[in-house]
Amino acid sequence: MSSPPLAPPGWSRWLVPPAALSVHLSIGQAYAWSVFKPPLESALHLDGTQSALPFQLAIVMLGLSAAFGGTLVERNGPRWAMTVALVCFSSGFLISALGAQTKQYWLIVLGYGFVGGIGLGIGYISPVSTLIKWFPDRPGMATGIAIMGFGGGALIASPWSAQMLASFGSDNDGIALAFLVHGLSYAVFMSLGVLLVRVPRPEDRASTASGPSGVAGVQVSAGSAVRTPQFWCLWIVLCMNVTAGIGILEKAAPMITDFFAGGSTPVSASAAAGFVALLSAANMAGRIGWSSASDRIGRKNIYRVYLGVGALMYLVIALFGDSSKPLFVLCALVILSFYGGGFATVPAYLKDLFGTYQVGAIHGRLLTAWSTAGVLGPLIVNWIADRQKSAGKHGSSLYTLSFGIMIGLLVVGFVANELVRPVHTRHHVPAPREAADAQRQQPA
């Protein structure tokens, strides 16, 4: 595990995306946490804020562990990173199982939120740099395939978790057993990625590039990247895009119920659950669709779409959303597709600006924007809705102010994207140093 596994001659680069998917489909379970909220609230006598704490801490730890562990991932390679992710993510479930069994909620917060969150962060960035090196000709598509798994993991985990709770029971014992099965099953599935992943030889990287090799051109270290305005512009872009998307995703079911509660045909609980599933599908589809499109039209242009059209979609919902269910659903699906696409496109955007030298470490540091947005988005929507409800308002008026804020944030992100320029040459790493570092990473 101490050195990256080098691909043997003739190794197909198309075996690497499935390795990445095995990790991302597993850690994508995080988006299905809401399935456990009602049983935990009933079994442990929690309120909604308390039951959301493991998820919120997991997202915070995702960003922090990706930021602080990114350099280690670059140094030790994808197999080491996937192994760390496997151990932490699976252990988080096992600790949570113990917490549920003993009715110690702090163990669930520690396990799923803290330990599992570290697995989320390391696992999320583990294949990114390797995929970009294998696919220098199509980096958006390659990272989109893998990161699509994170968005789609909930499509598998949600019904699977619900079925387990229905079979095992939603009391403490049933929740504990469901956590245990999750931990063991994901350990087995993620091990496929550990065994399958390989890094390319220099000749492989040159032969798979349609233009200049992945090691040519601009190369910037992670330490230098965080001192550039380009990094912080992208940090703002990602944070604003994620805040806008997660603001709908986190409160999707009650939001659509509130919007049409006063109409002649209110939204049922099953229809609201179906709406959540549609959002997950849009999230997943956007990750591969929009990121692949970025290979053709460029990263800056695709983010103009995410942020500009996203602001327009929020405006349409705020003005006309409560008048038409299809219109509301369509606009929300577009926003969530941009949310997923933003995640999948940003590694390729970083590669364009900073090169492949330490792109995984740079990506890890950028994901602190996700940690910030993971707190900011739900806080804006929930806090304002609670205050509006206390003031006697109801229906779509609960969200009018928060949607206006989201539009403003997307405009800020749009401006930040326009300010992105090529990195100044003073930040570039000399070619001999990059080559020497690459050589040291190869197995003996």
N, C-alpha and C positions, 0 to 999 in steps of 0.2 A: 504493500500500500504506500510505500515511501516514495515511489517514482511512478510517473504516468505510464500506463500500458501502451507500448508502441504498436501500431498496426503492422501485422506481417505483410509481405508482398502480396498483392492481389486482394487485399481486404476491401470490401465494398463500403463506401461511405454511407450508403443507405441503411446500414445496420446501426448507425449511431442515433438517428432520430428515434427508433423504437426503444433504445436504451434510455434516452432522455425521457420519453413518454412514460416509461414504467415508474420513474421517480415522480414526474409531475402529475400524473393521474392519481398517484397515491396522496401526495401532499395537498392536492386540490380538494381533498376531503374537508379542508378548513371552511369552504363555502357552504358545507352542509351542516355546520354546527347548530343552526337553528332547529334541526330535528331533535336535538337533545335538550333544548331550552325548556319546553313545557314539562317533560318528565322530571328534569332536575328541579324545576320550580316547585312541582308538587311533592316530590320525594324529600327534598331538603328544605322546603319552606323558604324559597328565595323569591325576590322580586325580579322584574325584567332586567334592571340594571346589573344586579348581581350575577344573573345567569349569563349575561353577555360578557362578563369580565374575562373568562378564559380565551374567548375569541379575540377580544381587543388586545389582551396581552400578547397573544400569539402573533398578531399582525405587527405590533410594536417590536417584538423580538425578531420577527422576520427581517425587518429593515435593519435593526442593529447588528444582528449576527451576519447578515450579508455584507454590511459595511465593514465590520471589524474582521470578518473571516475571508473577505474577498482576496486579499493578498495571499493567504494560506492556500486558498483554492488554486490560484495561479501557480503557486510554488509546488504544491504537492500533486496537482492533477485531478482529473474528474473522478477517478476510481476512489481516491481517498475521500473526496468531498461527498460522493454518493454513500460511502460507508458511514461517514459521520452522520449524514442526514438520516440514513436508515436506523442507526442506533438511537439517535435522539428522538425522532418522530415516533418510532415504535415504543420506546421507553416511556414517552409522554402518555401514551394510551395505557400502558401497564400501571404507571403511577396513578393515573386517573381511575383505573379500575379499583385499585386499593382504596382510593379516596371515597368512591361511591359505596364500596362494600362496608367501609367503617364509618360512613356518614361524616367524613372530614372534608368539607368542601375546599379547604385551602390546599389539599393535596391535588384536587382536580385542577385548580388554578395553577399550581406549581407544575403539575405534569403536562397538561395540555397546553397551557399558556406559555410557561417559561421554557421547560425542556423541549416540548414539542415545537414551540416557536423557533428555537434554535435550529431544529431539523428542517423547518419550513424555509428559513433563510438560506442555509447552506445548500439544501436540496434545490432551491429555486435557481441559484446561480451556478450550480455544479456543472451543467452541460453547455452553458452559453458560449464560453470562450472556445470550447472544442468544436461546437457546431459551426461557429463562424470560420474557424480555421479549415474545417472540412468543406465548407460551402462558401468560399470567398466570392463566387460568382452570383450566389443567391442567398445572401445572409438573412434578408427579411423572411423569406420562405422557410429557411432552416430553423431559425429561432421561433418562428410562428408555429411550426409543427409541434415543437416541444412545449412551448408556453400555452398552446391550445389545450394541452392536457391539464394544466392547472385550472383553467377556466371550466373544463368539462368534467373534472373529477367529481363535482357535486352531482352531476347527472347519474353517476354510478352510486355514489355514497349515499345520496338522499333516500332513494327507495330501499337500498340495501339496509341502511341503518333503521329506517322505519319498520321494515319487515322483521328485523332482529328484535326491536323493542316490542313489536306485536307478539312475537313468538316467546321471547324470554320474560316479558312483563316490563312495565314501566316503573317498577319500584326500585329500591336500591340494588337488590340482587340482579334484576334484569339489566339495569344500566351498567353495572359492573361487568356482567358477562359480555354485553355488547362491546364495551371498551376493550375487554380482553381479546375478543375475536378480531376486532379491528387491528390491535397492535400486532398480533401474530400474523394475520393475513397480509398486512402491508409490509411486514418484514420479509416475507417470502417473495412478494411481488417486486419490491424494490431491489432485491438481490439479483434479479434478472438484469437490471441496469448496471449493477456493480460488475457482473461477470462479462457483460457484452461490450461495454464502452472501450474505445481505443482512441489514441491521439494520432494524427497523421504524421508520417515522415515528411521531411522537407520536400522530397520529390513528389509526394502525393499532393501537397499544398500547391506546388507549382503547376502540376498537371491538371488539377481541378479548377483552376482559375481561368476564366475566359479572357480576361485582360491581364493587368498586372497581378503578380502573385500577392497572396494575403499578407506576406511579410514586407512588401514594398510600400513606398510612399510614407505618409505621415505615421510616426510612432511616438506616443506620449506615455510616460509612466503614470501610474495612479497618483503618486504624490504630486506630480506636476499638474495633472488634470484638475485636481480640486482647487488649484490656484488660478484657474482660467475662468473668464466670464462665461465661456461657452458651457462649462459644467453647470454653473449656477442658473443660467438661463434654462437649460434642460431640466434641472431640478424643479424649477418653478413650473415648467410645462407639464412634467409628469405629475406633480402634486396637484395642480389645478384640474387636470384631466381625470385623475383618480378620485379626487374629492367630488366632482360632479357625478361620476358614475356610481360610486359607492353610496352616495346620498340617496339614490333610488334603490339600489340593490339591497341595502340593509333594512329598508322599511317597505319593501315592495308590496307585500300582502296587505298590511293595514292601509297603505297609501291608496291602492286602487279601490279598496272597500270604502274609505272615507270619501273619495272623489265622487262616487256614485251612490252614496248612502241615501240621499234625498230623492233619488229618481224612482220611476215606476218599476224598474228592474234592478234592484241592488245586486251587488256582486256577492255570490255565495263563497263559503270557505273553500270549497273544492275548486271553484273558478279562480280564486285568488292564488291557490297553490299551483294551478296550471299556469298562471301568469308568471310566477316565480320560476317555474321550469322553462318557460319560453325565454325569460331573461338570461338564464344560464346557457341556453342554446345560442342566443345571440352573442353572449360574452365569448363563448368558445369559437363560434364561426368568425367573429371579428378578428380573433387572434391570428388565424391562418389567412383569411381573406384579405383584410386590410394590410397586413404585414407583407403579403406577397405582392399586393398592388404597389407597395412602396418601392419594391425593386425596379418598377417600371417608371413611376412618376416622381420618385425622390422622397426622402424623409421629410424635408421641410414642407413640401406640398401636402403630404398625407396628414401631417399635424395641423396644417391649415384647415383641412377638412374636419378632423376630429374636434378642433376647438371652435372654429367658426360655425360649422353646421350644427355642432352640439349646442352652442348657445342659441341658435335658431330653434332647435327642437324644444329646448326648455321654455323658450318664449311662447311657442305654440301651445304647449301643455298649460302654461300659466294662463293664457288668454282663452283657449278653447277646449282644454282637455276634458272638462266636466260635461261637455255637450255631446261627446261622441266616444264611446268605448274603443272602437277600432282606431280612432285617431290617437287616443291616449296610449294604447298598446303599441302602435306603430312608432310613435316618437320615443317611447321608453326603450323599445328594442334597438332603435338606431343609436341612442345614447349608450346603451350597454355594449353594442358592437364596437363603438369608439373606445369605450373603457377597456375592453379586451385588446383591441388593436393597438392602443397606446402602449400597453405592457409589452406586446410582442415586437413592436417596431423599434422601441428605444435601444435595444442592444445593437441593432444595425446602424442606428443613428450615431451611437457612440463609436462604433467601428469606423464610420465615415469620418468622424471628427478626430478621433484619437488613435486610430489604427488598432491592430490586433495584439500589440505587445503585452498590455495588461488590461485588456478590455473587460475581463471577468471581475477584476478588482475594482475597476472604475464603475462597472454596473452595480456591484455590491454597495458601493458608497452612495450611488444615486438612489438606491431603494430606500434610503431614509426618507425620501419624499413620500413613499408609500406608507411608512409608519405614521408620518404626520397626517396624511390624508385619511388614513384608517381611523384616526381619532376625530379629525376635523369634520369630515363629511357627515357621519352619523350624529355628531354633536350639533351641527347646524340644524339639520332636519328635525331631530327629536326635541331639542331644547325649544326651538321656535314653535313647533306643533303643540308642545305641552303648554307653553305660555299663551298661545292663541286659544287653546281649548279652555284654559282658566279664565280667559277674557270673554267667554261665551260664544266664540266662533265655532264653526263646524264645516264639514265638507271640504271642498277644494281650498277654501280660505285659510285652512290650517297651514297650507304649504305655499301660498302666494309669495310671502316675504322670503322664505328660504330659497325658492326658485329664482327670485330676483337676485339674491346673493350668488347663486350658482352661475347665473349668466355673467355677473360681474367678474367672478373668478375665471371663467373661461375666456373672457376678453383679456384679462391680465395674462393668462397663458398664451393667448394668440400673439400679444405684443412681445412677450419673452421669446417666442419662437422666431419672430421676425428679426430679433436682435442677434440671432446665432450667425456667426461668421467663421471662416476657417481659422484654425488655431495658429497663433503666431509661431514663427520658426524658433524662437528662443526656448519654447517648451519642448521641442522635438528631441527625441533620444537619438544619439549618433548610431548609425547602422551597425558598426562593429560591436557596440555594447549590446544591442538587441540580439545580434547573432550569437554572441558569447553566452548570454542568458538562456537563449533557446537551446544551445548546445548543452548547458549544464542540466537542463530539465530532461534530457534524453537518458533512458536507462543505460547502464553500463553493458 
